[in-house]
């Protein structure tokens, strides 16, 4: 038994080395993951057809999520809508500004619409799928439609938990161990081209191994626009794995808060080989200190581009929410990046208020795969007549447009905080202008 176990481990390690670790070191692929993805797509198509047929046989309505919301909303202004209410109710127009009791109905309707179809809250829950991907991770499960579908689902559970999960854990452990060891060793070398070269390739190699630990299939577009030294790379934020998705194709200086535990060990090792920007917990709250450290970094054109996620929290990859203006006040060249995940194979969104990091990573490693597209957009600079907020909104709109995401003005901080009074005051000001003028 011991001999068989030893032989099995040796064979497994050899396969990992030949088919995954060595290709990751040289940045090549044998195409195994793409064949795997195509096979899954065919299985999902069959399962969807079987679900539709089963629903028809049992006279059950097909499950269809409300992708675009449950209420049709017209892009009209407060003034236009109140005019329409007044015309239909009392026949009066807004020629003589004065309060009308019917105006209350506008605010009542808006309040009910927001409660029924809150465009902010639903950005912090998993995106609902129209078809089933053999994972029990949507609000509707289909495995009981037929016996064959149930057997296929059970087989999928065995494959994901008994084969893919141990393989992925082994790869993740290998990637993290090599990252800590490699960056620590490189950190002892004297500064120069040799150290920079080795640091770059150690980081790329380890991130590529970690990407394979998630069976990530990534398509990079417009690589000629990749971020360059002395700039800031900004991207929409869905998950902590956004970092390894981007870092497996480029070399970045990370920005973040210093952690303890395993994450702290990794951070301390990484900073020895590369000038990452880590902040103490007390320093993160000091906007001026953060801006100063970032400005000093980008002014040195020999330093790596900084990778920042200006939303400040994870969004479910259906939209892009408000960008914090701090990254856009520095005056550096901004390199926008749009990341779009395909939820068919696994939901990459991290709902941090619902799942801890360990639980989230377990869900990722027991999904079928992580499939995404990355677009490098042309570099953007702040115009003379723009303030930091306008520049941030322009960059956000470009990312949303390229990634096919909804462009929202709401702050992602609403995930944990109440709506600021300024939002309510803005509506009050608009209405008071109608009644009493400017």
C-alpha positions as CSV (number, residue, x, y, z in Angstrom):
1,X,0.0,0.0,0.0
2,X,2.8,2.4,0.9
3,X,4.6,1.6,-2.4
4,X,1.4,2.1,-4.4
5,X,0.9,5.4,-2.6
6,X,4.4,6.5,-3.3
7,X,4.1,5.6,-6.9
8,X,0.8,7.5,-7.2
9,X,2.3,10.6,-5.6
10,X,5.3,10.4,-7.9
11,X,3.2,10.1,-11.0
12,X,0.9,12.9,-9.9
13,X,3.8,15.2,-9.2
14,X,5.4,14.3,-12.6
15,X,2.2,15.1,-14.5
16,X,1.9,18.4,-12.6
17,X,5.5,19.3,-13.4
18,X,5.3,18.3,-17.1
19,X,1.8,19.6,-18.0
20,X,1.3,22.6,-15.7
21,X,4.3,23.9,-13.8
22,X,6.9,23.8,-16.7
23,X,4.4,25.4,-19.2
24,X,3.6,28.1,-16.6
25,X,7.3,28.9,-16.2
26,X,7.7,29.5,-20.0
27,X,4.2,31.0,-20.4
28,X,3.0,28.4,-22.9
29,X,-0.2,26.2,-23.0
30,X,-0.9,22.8,-24.4
31,X,-4.5,23.8,-25.1
32,X,-5.9,21.3,-22.5
33,X,-8.0,23.9,-20.7
34,X,-9.6,25.1,-24.0
35,X,-10.6,21.5,-24.9
36,X,-12.0,21.1,-21.3
37,X,-14.0,24.4,-21.8
38,X,-15.5,23.3,-25.1
39,X,-16.5,19.9,-23.6
40,X,-18.2,21.7,-20.7
41,X,-20.1,23.9,-23.1
42,X,-21.5,20.9,-25.0
43,X,-22.6,19.3,-21.7
44,X,-24.3,22.6,-20.6
45,X,-26.1,22.9,-23.9
46,X,-27.4,19.3,-23.5
47,X,-28.5,20.0,-19.9
48,X,-30.3,23.2,-21.0
49,X,-32.2,21.4,-23.7
50,X,-33.1,18.6,-21.3
51,X,-34.4,21.2,-18.7
52,X,-36.5,22.9,-21.4
53,X,-38.0,19.6,-22.5
54,X,-38.7,18.5,-18.9
55,X,-40.4,21.8,-18.2
56,X,-42.7,21.4,-21.2
57,X,-43.5,17.8,-20.3
58,X,-44.6,18.9,-16.8
59,X,-46.2,22.2,-17.9
60,X,-43.8,24.2,-15.7
61,X,-42.8,27.7,-16.7
62,X,-39.2,28.0,-17.7
63,X,-37.1,29.9,-15.1
64,X,-35.9,33.2,-16.5
65,X,-34.1,35.7,-14.3
66,X,-34.8,39.4,-14.7
67,X,-31.5,40.4,-16.2
68,X,-32.4,44.0,-16.9
69,X,-34.6,44.5,-13.8
70,X,-38.3,44.0,-13.1
71,X,-39.3,47.6,-13.7
72,X,-39.0,49.4,-17.0
73,X,-37.5,52.8,-16.3
74,X,-37.4,55.7,-18.7
75,X,-34.4,58.1,-18.6
76,X,-36.5,61.2,-17.8
77,X,-35.8,64.1,-15.4
78,X,-37.7,64.9,-12.2
79,X,-39.1,68.1,-13.8
80,X,-40.4,66.2,-16.9
81,X,-42.1,63.5,-14.8
82,X,-43.8,65.9,-12.5
83,X,-45.1,67.9,-15.5
84,X,-46.6,64.7,-16.9
85,X,-48.3,63.9,-13.5
86,X,-49.7,67.4,-13.3
87,X,-51.1,67.3,-16.9
88,X,-52.8,63.9,-16.4
89,X,-54.1,64.8,-12.9
90,X,-55.2,68.4,-12.9
91,X,-54.5,69.6,-16.4
92,X,-52.1,72.2,-15.1
93,X,-48.6,72.7,-16.6
94,X,-45.6,74.1,-14.9
95,X,-46.0,77.6,-16.2
96,X,-46.6,79.0,-12.7
97,X,-44.2,77.4,-10.3
98,X,-46.1,76.3,-7.2
99,X,-46.6,73.2,-5.0
100,X,-49.2,70.7,-6.2
101,X,-50.4,67.9,-4.0
102,X,-50.1,65.5,-7.0
103,X,-46.3,66.0,-6.9
104,X,-46.2,63.6,-3.9
105,X,-47.1,60.7,-6.2
106,X,-43.7,61.1,-8.1
107,X,-41.7,60.6,-4.9
108,X,-44.0,57.8,-3.7
109,X,-43.6,55.9,-7.0
110,X,-39.8,56.4,-7.0
111,X,-39.5,55.1,-3.5
112,X,-41.6,52.0,-4.3
113,X,-39.6,51.4,-7.5
114,X,-36.3,51.5,-5.5
115,X,-37.6,49.1,-2.9
116,X,-38.8,46.6,-5.6
117,X,-35.9,46.9,-7.9
118,X,-32.9,48.4,-6.1
119,X,-30.1,48.8,-8.7
120,X,-27.4,49.0,-6.0
121,X,-28.2,46.1,-3.7
122,X,-28.5,43.5,-6.5
123,X,-24.9,44.4,-7.6
124,X,-23.7,42.7,-4.4
125,X,-25.3,39.3,-5.0
126,X,-24.3,36.5,-7.5
127,X,-25.4,37.1,-11.1
128,X,-28.3,34.8,-11.9
129,X,-27.9,32.4,-14.9
130,X,-30.5,31.7,-17.5
131,X,-29.3,28.2,-18.0
132,X,-27.9,25.7,-15.4
133,X,-24.2,24.9,-15.3
134,X,-24.5,21.8,-13.1
135,X,-23.6,23.8,-10.0
136,X,-26.0,24.3,-7.1
137,X,-25.1,27.9,-6.8
138,X,-28.0,29.8,-8.2
139,X,-31.4,30.6,-6.7
140,X,-32.9,27.8,-8.7
141,X,-31.7,24.2,-8.9
142,X,-32.5,21.9,-11.9
143,X,-30.9,18.6,-11.0
144,X,-34.3,16.9,-10.2
145,X,-35.7,17.4,-13.7
146,X,-34.7,13.8,-14.8
147,X,-32.7,10.8,-13.6
148,X,-30.0,11.3,-16.2
149,X,-29.6,15.0,-15.2
150,X,-29.3,14.0,-11.6
151,X,-26.7,11.3,-12.4
152,X,-24.7,13.8,-14.4
153,X,-24.9,16.4,-11.6
154,X,-23.6,13.8,-9.1
155,X,-20.8,12.8,-11.4
156,X,-19.9,16.5,-11.7
157,X,-19.7,16.7,-7.9
158,X,-17.3,13.8,-7.7
159,X,-15.1,15.2,-10.4
160,X,-15.0,18.7,-8.9
161,X,-14.4,17.6,-5.3
162,X,-12.4,14.3,-5.6
163,X,-10.2,15.1,-8.6
164,X,-10.1,18.9,-9.4
165,X,-10.0,20.1,-5.8
166,X,-6.9,18.1,-4.7
167,X,-5.1,19.0,-7.9
168,X,-5.9,22.7,-7.6
169,X,-4.9,22.8,-3.9
170,X,-1.5,21.2,-4.8
171,X,-1.0,23.8,-7.5
172,X,-2.0,26.7,-5.3
173,X,0.4,25.4,-2.6
174,X,3.2,25.1,-5.2
175,X,2.6,28.6,-6.6
176,X,2.5,30.3,-3.2
177,X,5.5,28.4,-1.9
178,X,7.6,29.3,-4.9
179,X,6.4,33.0,-4.7
180,X,7.6,33.3,-1.0
181,X,10.8,31.4,-1.6
182,X,11.7,33.0,-4.9
183,X,11.0,36.6,-3.9
184,X,12.9,36.1,-0.6
185,X,16.0,34.8,-2.5
186,X,15.8,37.5,-5.1
187,X,15.5,40.1,-2.4
188,X,19.0,39.4,-1.2
189,X,20.5,40.3,-4.6
190,X,21.9,43.8,-5.2
191,X,19.7,46.2,-7.0
192,X,20.2,46.2,-10.7
193,X,19.0,44.7,-14.0
194,X,19.6,41.1,-12.9
195,X,17.5,41.5,-9.8
196,X,14.7,43.2,-11.8
197,X,14.8,40.5,-14.4
198,X,14.6,37.6,-11.9
199,X,11.9,39.4,-9.8
200,X,9.7,39.9,-12.9
201,X,10.0,36.3,-14.0
202,X,9.5,34.8,-10.5
203,X,6.3,36.8,-10.1
204,X,5.0,35.9,-13.5
205,X,5.8,32.2,-13.1
206,X,4.1,32.0,-9.7
207,X,1.0,33.9,-10.7
208,X,0.7,31.7,-13.8
209,X,0.8,28.6,-11.6
210,X,-1.9,30.1,-9.3
211,X,-4.0,30.9,-12.4
212,X,-3.8,27.2,-13.3
213,X,-4.9,26.3,-9.8
214,X,-8.2,27.9,-10.7
215,X,-8.3,26.4,-14.2
216,X,-8.5,30.0,-15.4
217,X,-9.0,30.4,-19.1
218,X,-8.1,34.1,-19.9
219,X,-8.3,35.9,-23.2
220,X,-6.2,39.1,-23.3
221,X,-7.1,41.8,-25.9
222,X,-5.1,44.7,-27.2
223,X,-1.8,43.8,-25.4
224,X,-0.1,46.8,-27.1
225,X,-1.9,49.0,-24.5
226,X,-0.5,47.1,-21.5
227,X,0.4,49.5,-18.6
228,X,4.0,50.9,-18.6
229,X,6.3,52.1,-15.9
230,X,5.4,55.3,-14.1
231,X,1.7,54.8,-14.7
232,X,-1.4,53.6,-12.9
233,X,-3.4,50.6,-14.0
234,X,-7.1,50.8,-12.9
235,X,-9.6,48.1,-13.4
236,X,-13.1,47.1,-12.3
237,X,-13.2,44.8,-9.3
238,X,-15.0,41.6,-8.9
239,X,-12.8,39.3,-6.9
240,X,-9.4,39.1,-5.1
241,X,-8.3,36.9,-8.0
242,X,-8.5,40.0,-10.3
243,X,-4.9,40.5,-9.1
244,X,-3.5,37.2,-10.4
245,X,-5.6,37.5,-13.6
246,X,-3.8,40.7,-14.5
247,X,-0.4,39.9,-12.9
248,X,-0.1,36.6,-14.8
249,X,0.2,38.8,-18.0
250,X,2.1,41.8,-16.6
251,X,4.4,43.0,-13.9
252,X,2.8,45.4,-11.4
253,X,3.5,47.1,-8.1
254,X,0.7,46.2,-5.7
255,X,-1.0,48.7,-3.4
256,X,-2.7,47.6,-0.2
257,X,-3.0,47.3,3.6
258,X,-0.5,45.2,5.5
259,X,-2.0,42.0,6.8
260,X,-1.0,39.4,9.3
261,X,-0.8,35.6,9.0
262,X,-0.1,33.9,5.6
263,X,-1.0,37.1,3.6
264,X,1.5,39.0,5.7
265,X,4.3,36.5,5.0
266,X,3.6,36.8,1.3
267,X,3.6,40.6,1.4
268,X,6.9,40.8,3.3
269,X,8.5,38.4,0.8
270,X,7.2,40.2,-2.2
271,X,8.3,43.6,-1.1
272,X,11.9,42.4,-0.8
273,X,12.1,41.7,-4.6
274,X,9.8,44.5,-5.9
275,X,8.8,48.0,-4.7
276,X,5.2,47.3,-3.7
277,X,3.3,50.0,-1.7
278,X,2.0,48.5,1.5
279,X,0.3,50.7,4.2
280,X,-0.3,50.1,7.9
281,X,-3.9,50.0,9.0
282,X,-3.7,53.6,10.5
283,X,-2.0,55.0,7.3
284,X,-4.8,53.8,5.0
285,X,-7.2,56.3,6.5
286,X,-4.8,59.2,5.8
287,X,-5.7,60.3,2.3
288,X,-2.8,62.8,2.0
289,X,-0.2,60.2,3.1
290,X,-1.6,57.6,0.6
291,X,-1.6,60.2,-2.2
292,X,2.0,61.3,-1.3
293,X,3.3,57.7,-1.4
294,X,1.6,57.0,-4.7
295,X,2.8,60.3,-6.3
296,X,6.4,59.5,-5.3
297,X,6.1,56.1,-6.8
298,X,4.7,57.2,-10.2
299,X,7.2,60.1,-10.5
300,X,10.0,57.5,-10.7
301,X,9.6,56.3,-14.3
302,X,11.8,53.3,-13.5
303,X,9.3,51.9,-11.1
304,X,6.5,49.5,-12.1
305,X,2.9,50.6,-12.9
306,X,0.7,50.6,-9.8
307,X,-2.3,48.3,-9.9
308,X,-5.4,49.9,-8.3
309,X,-9.1,48.9,-8.1
310,X,-10.8,52.3,-7.5
311,X,-14.3,50.9,-6.7
312,X,-12.9,49.9,-3.3
313,X,-15.1,46.8,-3.1
314,X,-16.1,43.8,-5.1
315,X,-19.1,44.2,-7.5
316,X,-20.8,41.2,-9.2
317,X,-19.4,41.9,-12.6
318,X,-22.7,43.2,-14.1
319,X,-21.7,46.8,-13.6
320,X,-19.0,49.3,-12.6
321,X,-19.7,51.6,-9.6
322,X,-18.2,54.9,-8.6
323,X,-14.5,55.2,-8.7
324,X,-12.8,56.8,-5.7
325,X,-11.1,60.0,-7.0
326,X,-7.8,59.5,-5.1
327,X,-6.1,57.6,-7.9
328,X,-7.0,60.3,-10.4
329,X,-5.7,63.3,-8.4
330,X,-2.0,62.2,-8.8
331,X,-1.7,63.4,-12.4
332,X,-0.1,60.2,-13.7
333,X,-1.1,58.4,-17.0
334,X,-3.9,56.0,-16.3
335,X,-4.1,52.7,-18.1
336,X,-7.8,51.4,-17.9
337,X,-8.4,47.7,-18.0
338,X,-11.8,46.0,-18.3
339,X,-12.3,42.5,-16.8
340,X,-15.4,40.5,-17.8
341,X,-16.0,37.0,-16.3
342,X,-18.2,34.3,-17.9
343,X,-20.5,33.0,-15.0
344,X,-21.4,29.9,-17.0
345,X,-18.3,28.0,-15.6
346,X,-18.1,29.5,-12.1
347,X,-19.1,32.7,-10.4
348,X,-16.0,34.8,-9.6
349,X,-17.8,37.4,-7.5
350,X,-16.7,37.5,-3.8
351,X,-19.6,38.5,-1.6
352,X,-17.4,39.4,1.4
353,X,-20.4,40.0,3.7
354,X,-21.5,36.5,3.1
355,X,-18.4,34.4,2.7
356,X,-14.9,34.5,4.3
357,X,-11.8,34.2,2.2
358,X,-11.3,30.5,2.8
359,X,-14.9,29.6,2.0
360,X,-14.7,31.8,-1.2
361,X,-11.5,30.2,-2.4
362,X,-13.0,26.7,-1.8
363,X,-16.0,27.7,-3.9
364,X,-13.6,28.9,-6.6
365,X,-11.6,25.7,-6.5
366,X,-14.7,23.5,-6.8
367,X,-16.1,25.4,-9.7
368,X,-15.7,24.1,-13.2
369,X,-13.3,26.9,-14.3
370,X,-12.8,30.6,-14.2
371,X,-13.3,32.0,-17.7
372,X,-12.8,35.7,-18.4
373,X,-11.8,38.3,-21.0
374,X,-9.4,41.2,-20.3
375,X,-9.2,44.3,-22.4
376,X,-6.3,46.8,-22.2
377,X,-7.7,50.2,-23.2
378,X,-5.6,53.0,-24.6
379,X,-3.9,55.2,-21.9
380,X,-5.8,58.2,-20.7
381,X,-4.6,61.5,-19.1
382,X,-6.5,64.2,-17.2
383,X,-7.6,67.1,-19.4
384,X,-6.9,70.7,-18.4
385,X,-10.6,71.5,-17.8
386,X,-11.3,68.3,-15.9
387,X,-11.3,67.8,-12.1
388,X,-10.4,64.4,-10.5
389,X,-14.1,63.3,-10.3
390,X,-14.8,64.0,-14.0
391,X,-11.6,62.2,-15.0
392,X,-12.5,59.2,-12.9
393,X,-16.0,59.1,-14.4
394,X,-14.6,59.2,-17.9
395,X,-12.2,56.3,-17.2
396,X,-15.1,54.3,-15.6
397,X,-17.4,54.9,-18.6
398,X,-14.7,53.6,-21.0
399,X,-14.2,50.4,-18.9
400,X,-18.0,49.8,-18.6
401,X,-18.5,50.3,-22.3
402,X,-15.7,47.9,-23.3
403,X,-16.6,45.3,-20.8
404,X,-20.4,45.4,-21.6
405,X,-21.1,46.5,-18.0
406,X,-23.7,48.9,-16.6
407,X,-22.2,52.3,-15.7
408,X,-23.5,53.3,-12.3
409,X,-22.8,56.5,-10.3
410,X,-23.5,54.9,-6.9
411,X,-20.7,54.4,-4.4
412,X,-19.8,50.8,-3.7
413,X,-19.4,51.7,-0.1
414,X,-23.2,51.5,0.1
415,X,-22.6,47.7,0.4
416,X,-21.9,48.3,4.1
417,X,-23.0,51.9,4.8
418,X,-26.2,54.0,4.7
419,X,-27.0,56.4,1.9
420,X,-25.4,59.8,2.6
421,X,-27.6,62.7,3.3
422,X,-26.1,64.6,0.3
423,X,-28.0,62.2,-2.1
424,X,-31.3,63.1,-0.4
425,X,-30.4,66.8,-0.3
426,X,-29.7,66.7,-4.1
427,X,-33.3,65.6,-4.8
428,X,-34.7,68.2,-2.4
429,X,-32.6,70.9,-4.2
430,X,-33.9,69.9,-7.6
431,X,-37.5,70.0,-6.5
432,X,-37.1,73.4,-4.7
433,X,-35.7,74.9,-7.9
434,X,-38.9,73.9,-9.6
435,X,-41.0,75.5,-6.9
436,X,-39.1,78.7,-6.0
437,X,-36.7,79.0,-8.9
438,X,-32.9,79.3,-8.7
